[in-house]
Amino acid sequence: MNYDIIVIGSGPGGYVTAIRASQLGFKTAVVEREKLGGICLNWGCIPTKALLKSAHVFDYINHAEDFGLNKSEATFDFANIIKRSRGVSDKMNKGVAFLMKKNKIDVITGNAKVKTGKKIEVTNAEGKITEYSAQHIIIATGARSRELPNLPQDGKKIIGYREALTLSQQPKSMIVVGSGAIGIEFAYFYSTMGTQVKVVEFMPNIVPVEDEETSKHLEKSLKKHGIDIMTNASVEKVDTTGEGVKAFVKTSSGEVTLEADILLSAVGISANIENLGLEDVGIATDKGRILVDDYYRTNVSGYYAIGDVIPGPALAHVASAEGILCVEKIKGIDVEPINYENIPGCTYCSPEIASVGLTEKKAKEAGYELKIGKFPFAASGKATANGDVDGFIKVIYDAKYGELLGCHMVGNGVTDMIAEAVAVRRLESTAHEILTTIHPHPTLSEAFKGATEDAYGEAIDL
């Protein structure tokens, strides 16, 4: 029962960490209490994208005539849409199981609790407790839907993302509280399938971490799509005694009562750090997160933490990068800390949003002199041929050195394009390199160069 590395949790942080550890020659085990792949694969990123794909296809069919195609009335089977989403997750779950076997990683099923002396104990479904030891123990237990006192989730009328993925019947109406990526993606999905959706956001703009111009464009697009959006609003209390749910919403103009079949609470996440034995070992936490250094070491030697349980962006790709860096540092490889200013963020509604770096507001607050350029997809030949010109690419450069400070994209396909901007920032390239990089034509990616041309007064297609 002795290992070099034990990883607690098998989400995109945990299973990736375990695989990299095994590649580096460590005898590795991973502990999982539910399903391999964690929340992202089973209850988050992957099944959500499967639902959104169904919505996109349905939307395409409904606009077939725009492409010169004839169609009869489009219909759908909600239960089968949910079934397909679950099937995608199940397939990916089996894929992770294969990777564990391929990389000779032991999978231990049960609830783990850390103990002093670089040990853990795992309680299985039958209540049997087994002790394991390792030179290095990495906590990657992820997070769950955050519950607010005034929005207690009952799994029926007030739900979180898990229930939103597996509803047996499509609701006729839904209130979505919170307009981050989770809230907006579900709002788009259910609205596209015919549910009357209302979004309530506490901040002045939806997707509030995004550039304000991007946010306002998305809000306009979603409203045209039929989604009712309320900003500068907060749900003060709810009433579930009736057939549906009533939400009493505080706005700048007074209180408003909203009624719907279901309320989806999408107000963030809470880290899974309870009942892990952190207090017994003496592992330091703050504001519900485990404190770590630049290489994910806790204050107790031999214990580490990555992903949603530590401060920072709660994103699958971040957790994976943190886990890889953590075990490479343990191996003695010369690695450098992650630059958290260069983390891409994506929201997969329609139009999509993708961004990296500073917003225009933050760049100005930091004192930079800016060169800002925009390229609308309405000027893109590929977007026009695709029949979808909604959106733009916005670039923010430091006028002095030509450094790309931020890039903000809104439009379908942009989540697959943002990596170019991330790489440009990672390589510390300048606007000059972008202007002299030949982009293929016709592609949506040309818009990135087009926005840069606009920033420097060299626009060709505008």
LONUZA-949482 format. One record per residue (C-alpha): residue in one letter; x, y, z; residue number from 1. Coordinates in steps of 0.02 Angstrom, whole numbers, plus 32768, in hexadecimal, padded with zeros to 4 digits. Layout:
<vexmars>
(A, (X, Y, Z), NUM);
...
</vexmars>
This chain:
<vexmars>
(M, (8000, 8000, 8000), 1);
(N, (8096, 8073, 7FEC), 2);
(Y, (80A3, 80EB, 7F5A), 3);
(D, (8112, 8177, 7F1D), 4);
(I, (807B, 81E5, 7EF6), 5);
(I, (7FC5, 81D9, 7F25), 6);
(V, (7F4A, 824F, 7ED1), 7);
(I, (7EA3, 826D, 7F27), 8);
(G, (7E21, 8290, 7EA2), 9);
(S, (7E1B, 825D, 7DEA), 10);
(G, (7DD9, 82F7, 7D93), 11);
(P, (7E3A, 8350, 7D09), 12);
(G, (7EB6, 8385, 7D8F), 13);
(G, (7EC6, 82DE, 7DE6), 14);
(Y, (7ECA, 8261, 7D57), 15);
(V, (7F40, 82CC, 7CEF), 16);
(T, (7FB3, 82DE, 7D87), 17);
(A, (7FB2, 8223, 7DA3), 18);
(I, (7FDD, 81FD, 7CED), 19);
(R, (806D, 827A, 7CEB), 20);
(A, (80AD, 8234, 7D8F), 21);
(S, (80AC, 8184, 7D47), 22);
(Q, (8105, 81C1, 7CAA), 23);
(L, (818D, 8207, 7D1A), 24);
(G, (81A7, 815D, 7D6A), 25);
(F, (8146, 8174, 7E0C), 26);
(K, (80E1, 80E5, 7E54), 27);
(T, (8038, 813A, 7E51), 28);
(A, (7F87, 8121, 7E92), 29);
(V, (7EEC, 818B, 7E7F), 30);
(V, (7E5A, 818D, 7EF9), 31);
(E, (7DAA, 81B0, 7EB8), 32);
(R, (7D07, 81A9, 7F1A), 33);
(E, (7C91, 81B4, 7E84), 34);
(K, (7CC0, 81A3, 7DCC), 35);
(L, (7D67, 81B6, 7D75), 36);
(G, (7D73, 825D, 7D1E), 37);
(G, (7D26, 82BF, 7DAD), 38);
(I, (7CA7, 834A, 7D9B), 39);
(C, (7CE9, 838F, 7CF7), 40);
(L, (7CDA, 82EE, 7C96), 41);
(N, (7C3D, 82AA, 7CEA), 42);
(W, (7BDA, 8342, 7D23), 43);
(G, (7C28, 83DD, 7CD6), 44);
(C, (7C90, 8408, 7C3E), 45);
(I, (7C72, 836E, 7BD1), 46);
(P, (7BB8, 8346, 7BE8), 47);
(T, (7B8E, 8400, 7BE1), 48);
(K, (7BE4, 840F, 7B38), 49);
(A, (7B83, 8377, 7AFC), 50);
(L, (7ADF, 83CD, 7B29), 51);
(L, (7B19, 846D, 7AD5), 52);
(K, (7B44, 840D, 7A37), 53);
(S, (7A92, 83CC, 7A30), 54);
(A, (7A54, 847E, 7A44), 55);
(H, (7AC8, 84BC, 79B9), 56);
(V, (7A8D, 8434, 7942), 57);
(F, (79D7, 8458, 7969), 58);
(D, (79F5, 8511, 794A), 59);
(Y, (7A4A, 84EA, 78A4), 60);
(I, (79B7, 847E, 786D), 61);
(N, (793E, 8509, 7897), 62);
(H, (79A2, 857D, 7826), 63);
(A, (79BE, 8501, 7799), 64);
(E, (7964, 8571, 771D), 65);
(D, (79EB, 85F4, 7737), 66);
(F, (7A61, 8579, 76E1), 67);
(G, (79EE, 8551, 7651), 68);
(L, (79B0, 84B0, 76A0), 69);
(N, (78FC, 8476, 76B2), 70);
(K, (78C0, 8425, 7751), 71);
(S, (7825, 83EB, 77A9), 72);
(E, (7802, 8428, 785A), 73);
(A, (7891, 83FB, 78CE), 74);
(T, (7868, 839C, 796E), 75);
(F, (78CF, 834F, 79F8), 76);
(D, (78CA, 82CE, 7A82), 77);
(F, (7905, 8321, 7B23), 78);
(A, (7924, 827A, 7B7B), 79);
(N, (7993, 8240, 7AEC), 80);
(I, (79F5, 82E3, 7AF0), 81);
(I, (7A1A, 82C4, 7BA8), 82);
(K, (7A40, 820E, 7B83), 83);
(R, (7ABF, 823D, 7AFD), 84);
(S, (7B14, 82B6, 7B75), 85);
(R, (7B23, 822E, 7BF9), 86);
(G, (7B64, 81B6, 7B75), 87);
(V, (7BEE, 822F, 7B45), 88);
(S, (7C22, 823A, 7BFC), 89);
(D, (7C1E, 817D, 7C11), 90);
(K, (7C8D, 8167, 7B79), 91);
(M, (7D0C, 81E4, 7BBC), 92);
(N, (7D05, 8192, 7C68), 93);
(K, (7D35, 80EC, 7C19), 94);
(G, (7DC1, 8147, 7BBE), 95);
(V, (7E0A, 8184, 7C63), 96);
(A, (7DFD, 80D3, 7CAA), 97);
(F, (7E60, 8096, 7C13), 98);
(L, (7EE5, 811B, 7C2F), 99);
(M, (7EF6, 80E7, 7CE5), 100);
(K, (7F13, 8033, 7CB1), 101);
(K, (7F87, 8063, 7C23), 102);
(N, (7FF4, 80CB, 7C98), 103);
(K, (7FF2, 8046, 7D22), 104);
(I, (7F9C, 80B9, 7D9E), 105);
(D, (7F3E, 8066, 7E2D), 106);
(V, (7E8C, 80A7, 7E41), 107);
(I, (7E4C, 80A5, 7EF4), 108);
(T, (7D91, 80BD, 7F0A), 109);
(G, (7D50, 8114, 7FA6), 110);
(N, (7D57, 81B0, 8011), 111);
(A, (7E07, 81E6, 803C), 112);
(K, (7E42, 823E, 80D8), 113);
(V, (7EF3, 827D, 80EF), 114);
(K, (7F53, 824D, 818B), 115);
(T, (7FF8, 8282, 81D6), 116);
(G, (8095, 8227, 81A2), 117);
(K, (806E, 822F, 80E7), 118);
(K, (7FDE, 81B6, 80F4), 119);
(I, (7F29, 81B0, 80C0), 120);
(E, (7E99, 8141, 80EF), 121);
(V, (7E12, 8111, 8073), 122);
(T, (7D64, 80DC, 80A4), 123);
(N, (7D0C, 8073, 801F), 124);
(A, (7C51, 8060, 8001), 125);
(E, (7C46, 7FD2, 8080), 126);
(G, (7C97, 803D, 8107), 127);
(K, (7D3D, 7FE1, 8103), 128);
(I, (7DD2, 8052, 8129), 129);
(T, (7E7B, 8032, 80D7), 130);
(E, (7F19, 8095, 80F9), 131);
(Y, (7F94, 80C7, 8070), 132);
(S, (8037, 8127, 8076), 133);
(A, (8097, 818E, 7FF6), 134);
(Q, (812B, 8201, 7FF1), 135);
(H, (80BD, 8283, 7F9F), 136);
(I, (8001, 829B, 7FB3), 137);
(I, (7FA9, 830F, 7F39), 138);
(I, (7EF9, 834F, 7F61), 139);
(A, (7E90, 836B, 7EC4), 140);
(T, (7DDF, 8358, 7F06), 141);
(G, (7D91, 83E3, 7E9D), 142);
(A, (7CF4, 8443, 7EC7), 143);
(R, (7C37, 843C, 7EC6), 144);
(S, (7BA7, 84B3, 7EA4), 145);
(R, (7BA7, 8540, 7F23), 146);
(E, (7B0B, 854F, 7F8D), 147);
(L, (7ACC, 85F6, 7FCE), 148);
(P, (7A64, 85FD, 806E), 149);
(N, (79D5, 8651, 800F), 150);
(L, (79DF, 85D1, 7F81), 151);
(P, (79DF, 8526, 7FD7), 152);
(Q, (79EA, 84A1, 7F50), 153);
(D, (7968, 8418, 7F61), 154);
(G, (7994, 83C1, 7EBD), 155);
(K, (78E3, 83D8, 7E7B), 156);
(K, (78AA, 848C, 7E72), 157);
(I, (794F, 84DE, 7EA0), 158);
(I, (79DA, 8480, 7E48), 159);
(G, (7A95, 8485, 7E26), 160);
(Y, (7AF4, 8455, 7D8A), 161);
(R, (7AE8, 839A, 7DAC), 162);
(E, (7A2C, 839A, 7DA7), 163);
(A, (7A2B, 8410, 7D11), 164);
(L, (7A8A, 838A, 7CB0), 165);
(T, (7A11, 82FE, 7CD7), 166);
(L, (7961, 8344, 7CE0), 167);
(S, (78E2, 82BF, 7CB0), 168);
(Q, (786F, 8340, 7C63), 169);
(Q, (7891, 83E6, 7C10), 170);
(P, (784E, 8476, 7C79), 171);
(K, (77DE, 84F4, 7C24), 172);
(S, (7831, 8582, 7C83), 173);
(M, (78D3, 8598, 7CE3), 174);
(I, (7928, 861F, 7D4B), 175);
(V, (79E5, 861C, 7D43), 176);
(V, (7A3C, 8675, 7DD3), 177);
(G, (7AED, 86A5, 7DA3), 178);
(S, (7B32, 86CC, 7CF6), 179);
(G, (7BDE, 867F, 7CFB), 180);
(A, (7C0C, 85F7, 7C7F), 181);
(I, (7B9E, 8572, 7CD2), 182);
(G, (7B04, 85E0, 7CDD), 183);
(I, (7B11, 8626, 7C2D), 184);
(E, (7B32, 857E, 7BDC), 185);
(F, (7A9A, 852F, 7C2D), 186);
(A, (7A31, 85C9, 7C06), 187);
(Y, (7A5F, 85BB, 7B4F), 188);
(F, (7A3F, 8500, 7B47), 189);
(Y, (7994, 8503, 7B98), 190);
(S, (795E, 859F, 7B3B), 191);
(T, (798F, 8552, 7A93), 192);
(M, (7927, 84B8, 7ABC), 193);
(G, (788F, 8524, 7AE1), 194);
(T, (7896, 8545, 7B9C), 195);
(Q, (786B, 85F7, 7BCF), 196);
(V, (790A, 8630, 7C28), 197);
(K, (792B, 86C4, 7C99), 198);
(V, (79DC, 86EB, 7CD5), 199);
(V, (79FB, 874D, 7D75), 200);
(E, (7AA9, 8797, 7D8C), 201);
(F, (7AE4, 87FA, 7E24), 202);
(M, (7B6B, 8859, 7DC4), 203);
(P, (7B4E, 88E3, 7D41), 204);
(N, (7B7E, 886F, 7CB2), 205);
(I, (7B68, 87B7, 7C8B), 206);
(V, (7C05, 874A, 7C86), 207);
(P, (7C4E, 87D1, 7CF7), 208);
(V, (7D04, 8798, 7CEB), 209);
(E, (7D04, 87BD, 7C31), 210);
(D, (7D2C, 885E, 7BD5), 211);
(E, (7C97, 88D3, 7BE3), 212);
(E, (7C84, 88E6, 7B27), 213);
(T, (7C80, 8829, 7B11), 214);
(S, (7C02, 8818, 7B9E), 215);
(K, (7B8C, 8899, 7B57), 216);
(H, (7B93, 8849, 7AAB), 217);
(L, (7B6B, 879E, 7AF2), 218);
(E, (7ADB, 87E4, 7B57), 219);
(K, (7A92, 8832, 7ABB), 220);
(S, (7AA3, 878F, 7A5B), 221);
(L, (7A54, 8726, 7AE4), 222);
(K, (79C2, 879E, 7AF4), 223);
(K, (79A4, 878F, 7A38), 224);
(H, (79A8, 86D3, 7A54), 225);
(G, (7916, 86E7, 7ACC), 226);
(I, (796C, 86E4, 7B76), 227);
(D, (7930, 8764, 7BF4), 228);
(I, (79C4, 87AF, 7C52), 229);
(M, (79C2, 8815, 7CF2), 230);
(T, (7A65, 8865, 7D2E), 231);
(N, (7A85, 88C6, 7DCE), 232);
(A, (7A08, 884F, 7E1C), 233);
(S, (7A0C, 87D2, 7EAA), 234);
(V, (7997, 8747, 7EE3), 235);
(E, (796D, 8770, 7F98), 236);
(K, (78FE, 86DA, 7FBD), 237);
(V, (789E, 864E, 7F69), 238);
(D, (77F8, 85F8, 7F84), 239);
(T, (77E5, 8542, 7F50), 240);
(T, (7740, 851D, 7FA6), 241);
(G, (76DD, 852B, 7F05), 242);
(E, (76E3, 84C5, 7E66), 243);
(G, (7782, 851A, 7E2C), 244);
(V, (77F9, 8597, 7E78), 245);
(K, (77E9, 8651, 7E9B), 246);
(A, (7884, 86BD, 7EA6), 247);
(F, (787D, 8767, 7EF7), 248);
(V, (78FD, 87D0, 7E9D), 249);
(K, (7944, 8875, 7EDB), 250);
(T, (7967, 88F1, 7E4F), 251);
(S, (7997, 89A8, 7E47), 252);
(S, (78E1, 89D2, 7E24), 253);
(G, (7896, 8966, 7EAD), 254);
(E, (786A, 88B1, 7ECE), 255);
(V, (782F, 8840, 7E41), 256);
(T, (77E1, 8794, 7E52), 257);
(L, (7813, 8711, 7DD3), 258);
(E, (77BA, 866B, 7DBE), 259);
(A, (77F9, 85CD, 7D68), 260);
(D, (77F4, 8510, 7D6D), 261);
(I, (78A9, 8504, 7DA6), 262);
(L, (7931, 8577, 7DE8), 263);
(L, (79E6, 854D, 7DBC), 264);
(S, (7A63, 858F, 7E39), 265);
(A, (7B06, 85B5, 7DDC), 266);
(V, (7B59, 8629, 7E58), 267);
(G, (7C04, 85DA, 7E5B), 268);
(I, (7C57, 8545, 7EAD), 269);
(S, (7C94, 850C, 7F58), 270);
(A, (7D36, 84AA, 7F6C), 271);
(N, (7D2A, 83F7, 7FAB), 272);
(I, (7D9C, 8404, 8041), 273);
(E, (7D28, 83C8, 80CA), 274);
(N, (7D46, 8320, 8121), 275);
(L, (7DF2, 830E, 80D2), 276);
(G, (7E51, 8313, 8176), 277);
(L, (7EA8, 83B7, 814D), 278);
(E, (7E95, 83F7, 81FE), 279);
(D, (7EDF, 8359, 8248), 280);
(V, (7F79, 8365, 81DA), 281);
(G, (7F87, 8421, 81F1), 282);
(I, (7F73, 8452, 813B), 283);
(A, (7F4E, 850C, 8130), 284);
(T, (7EB1, 854E, 80DB), 285);
(D, (7E67, 85F9, 80BF), 286);
(K, (7DB9, 862A, 8084), 287);
(G, (7D8E, 8576, 8059), 288);
(R, (7E2C, 8554, 7FF4), 289);
(I, (7ECE, 84F7, 8018), 290);
(L, (7F66, 8569, 801C), 291);
(V, (7FF9, 8536, 7FAF), 292);
(D, (809A, 857F, 7F69), 293);
(D, (80C8, 8595, 7EB2), 294);
(Y, (80E7, 84D9, 7EA2), 295);
(Y, (8048, 84A4, 7EFE), 296);
(R, (809C, 8471, 7F9F), 297);
(T, (8033, 848C, 803A), 298);
(N, (807F, 84C5, 80DE), 299);
(V, (8095, 840E, 8110), 300);
(S, (8123, 83B1, 80BA), 301);
(G, (80EA, 8326, 8046), 302);
(Y, (803A, 836A, 802D), 303);
(Y, (8005, 83CB, 7F92), 304);
(A, (7F65, 8410, 7F47), 305);
(I, (7F2F, 8442, 7E97), 306);
(G, (7E94, 8477, 7E38), 307);
(D, (7DF3, 84BD, 7E7E), 308);
(V, (7E27, 849F, 7F34), 309);
(I, (7EAC, 8528, 7F2B), 310);
(P, (7E9C, 85E3, 7F08), 311);
(G, (7E97, 8612, 7E50), 312);
(P, (7E2C, 85F2, 7DB6), 313);
(A, (7DC0, 8557, 7DC8), 314);
(L, (7DDA, 8513, 7D19), 315);
(A, (7DFE, 8462, 7CDE), 316);
(H, (7E93, 8493, 7C73), 317);
(V, (7EDF, 84F3, 7D05), 318);
(A, (7ED0, 845C, 7D79), 319);
(S, (7F25, 83ED, 7CF8), 320);
(A, (7FB5, 8468, 7CE2), 321);
(E, (7FCA, 8479, 7D9E), 322);
(G, (7FD1, 83BE, 7DB7), 323);
(I, (8053, 83A4, 7D30), 324);
(L, (80BF, 8430, 7D75), 325);
(C, (80AD, 83EB, 7E25), 326);
(V, (80ED, 833C, 7DFD), 327);
(E, (8176, 837D, 7D8A), 328);
(K, (81B5, 83E8, 7E19), 329);
(I, (81B1, 834F, 7E8B), 330);
(K, (8218, 82F2, 7E09), 331);
(G, (829A, 837C, 7E0C), 332);
(I, (8278, 83C0, 7D5F), 333);
(D, (82A2, 8478, 7D49), 334);
(V, (81F4, 84C5, 7D37), 335);
(E, (81B3, 8575, 7D49), 336);
(P, (8111, 85A9, 7DA0), 337);
(I, (8072, 85BB, 7D3A), 338);
(N, (804C, 866A, 7CFC), 339);
(Y, (7F99, 8681, 7D36), 340);
(E, (7F8B, 871F, 7CCE), 341);
(N, (7F8B, 86B3, 7C32), 342);
(I, (7EFC, 863B, 7C52), 343);
(P, (7E78, 862F, 7BCA), 344);
(G, (7DC1, 862E, 7BFA), 345);
(C, (7D33, 85EC, 7B8F), 346);
(T, (7C75, 85EF, 7B94), 347);
(Y, (7C1E, 8579, 7B1A), 348);
(C, (7B76, 85CC, 7AFC), 349);
(S, (7B4B, 8612, 7A51), 350);
(P, (7BA2, 8681, 7A28), 351);
(E, (7C37, 863E, 7A89), 352);
(I, (7CAC, 86A8, 7AF1), 353);
(A, (7D67, 868E, 7B03), 354);
(S, (7DE7, 8701, 7B53), 355);
(V, (7E94, 870E, 7B9C), 356);
(G, (7EF5, 8797, 7BF4), 357);
(L, (7EBC, 8843, 7C29), 358);
(T, (7E14, 8892, 7C03), 359);
(E, (7E17, 8942, 7BBD), 360);
(K, (7DE2, 8988, 7C66), 361);
(K, (7E6B, 892C, 7CC5), 362);
(A, (7EEE, 895B, 7C45), 363);
(K, (7EC2, 8A13, 7C5A), 364);
(E, (7EC2, 8A03, 7D17), 365);
(A, (7F71, 89B8, 7D0C), 366);
(G, (7FAD, 8A57, 7CB5), 367);
(Y, (7FD1, 8A13, 7C08), 368);
(E, (7FC4, 8A7E, 7B6D), 369);
(L, (7F5B, 8A12, 7AFB), 370);
(K, (7F42, 89E6, 7A46), 371);
(I, (7E9A, 898F, 7A33), 372);
(G, (7E59, 893B, 7998), 373);
(K, (7DB9, 88E0, 796A), 374);
(F, (7D88, 8872, 78D9), 375);
(P, (7CCF, 8848, 78C5), 376);
(F, (7CA3, 879F, 787F), 377);
(A, (7C2C, 87FB, 780A), 378);
(A, (7CCA, 8827, 77A8), 379);
(S, (7D06, 8772, 77A3), 380);
(G, (7CEC, 870E, 7704), 381);
(K, (7CED, 8669, 7764), 382);
(A, (7C6F, 86A6, 77E5), 383);
(T, (7BFF, 86E7, 775B), 384);
(A, (7C09, 863F, 7700), 385);
(N, (7BE2, 85E9, 77A5), 386);
(G, (7B45, 8651, 77B4), 387);
(D, (7B76, 8691, 7860), 388);
(V, (7BC6, 873E, 786A), 389);
(D, (7B97, 8763, 791E), 390);
(G, (7C2D, 87A0, 7984), 391);
(F, (7CDB, 87E6, 7977), 392);
(I, (7D8F, 87D6, 79B0), 393);
(K, (7DD9, 8860, 7A1B), 394);
(V, (7E93, 8872, 7A3E), 395);
(I, (7EE6, 88E2, 7ABD), 396);
(Y, (7F9E, 890D, 7AA3), 397);
(D, (801A, 8971, 7B09), 398);
(A, (803E, 8A05, 7A98), 399);
(K, (80F3, 8A14, 7AD4), 400);
(Y, (8133, 8964, 7AB5), 401);
(G, (80AB, 8910, 7A4D), 402);
(E, (8089, 888D, 7AD3), 403);
(L, (7FE0, 8836, 7AC7), 404);
(L, (7F90, 8863, 7B6D), 405);
(G, (7EE9, 8810, 7B4D), 406);
(C, (7E7C, 87BF, 7ACA), 407);
(H, (7DBF, 87AF, 7AD2), 408);
(M, (7D57, 874D, 7A58), 409);
(V, (7C9D, 8736, 7A43), 410);
(G, (7C56, 86CB, 79B7), 411);
(N, (7C3D, 8615, 798B), 412);
(G, (7CE2, 85B9, 797C), 413);
(V, (7D46, 8630, 79E8), 414);
(T, (7D67, 85B1, 7A73), 415);
(D, (7DD0, 8552, 79F5), 416);
(M, (7E2D, 85F1, 79C2), 417);
(I, (7E62, 863F, 7A67), 418);
(A, (7EFC, 85CF, 7A76), 419);
(E, (7F54, 863B, 79F3), 420);
(A, (7F48, 86D2, 7A65), 421);
(V, (7F81, 8669, 7AFA), 422);
(A, (801A, 862E, 7A9A), 423);
(V, (8041, 86DF, 7A60), 424);
(R, (8041, 871A, 7B14), 425);
(R, (80A3, 8682, 7B50), 426);
(L, (812B, 86A2, 7ACE), 427);
(E, (812A, 875E, 7AF1), 428);
(S, (810E, 8780, 7A39), 429);
(T, (80DF, 882F, 7A00), 430);
(A, (805F, 8877, 798A), 431);
(H, (80E5, 8879, 7903), 432);
(E, (80F0, 87BA, 7906), 433);
(I, (8033, 87AD, 78F5), 434);
(L, (802F, 8828, 7864), 435);
(T, (80B3, 87C4, 7808), 436);
(T, (8069, 8718, 782F), 437);
(I, (800A, 86D4, 7799), 438);
(H, (7F5F, 8694, 77CB), 439);
(P, (7F02, 861A, 7758), 440);
(H, (7E71, 865C, 76F1), 441);
(P, (7DE1, 864B, 7703), 442);
(T, (7DDF, 8625, 77BE), 443);
(L, (7D98, 8673, 785A), 444);
(S, (7E4A, 867F, 789D), 445);
(E, (7E6E, 870B, 7821), 446);
(A, (7E07, 877A, 7894), 447);
(F, (7E91, 8776, 7916), 448);
(K, (7F0C, 87C1, 789B), 449);
(G, (7E83, 8836, 785B), 450);
(A, (7E66, 887A, 790B), 451);
(T, (7F22, 8896, 791E), 452);
(E, (7F26, 88F2, 7878), 453);
(D, (7E98, 895F, 78B6), 454);
(A, (7EF7, 8988, 7956), 455);
(Y, (7F8B, 89C5, 78F0), 456);
(G, (7F2D, 8A21, 7867), 457);
(E, (7F52, 899D, 77E4), 458);
(A, (7EA6, 8950, 77CE), 459);
(I, (7E8B, 8905, 7722), 460);
(D, (7DDB, 88BF, 772C), 461);
(L, (7D8A, 8947, 7795), 462);
</vexmars>
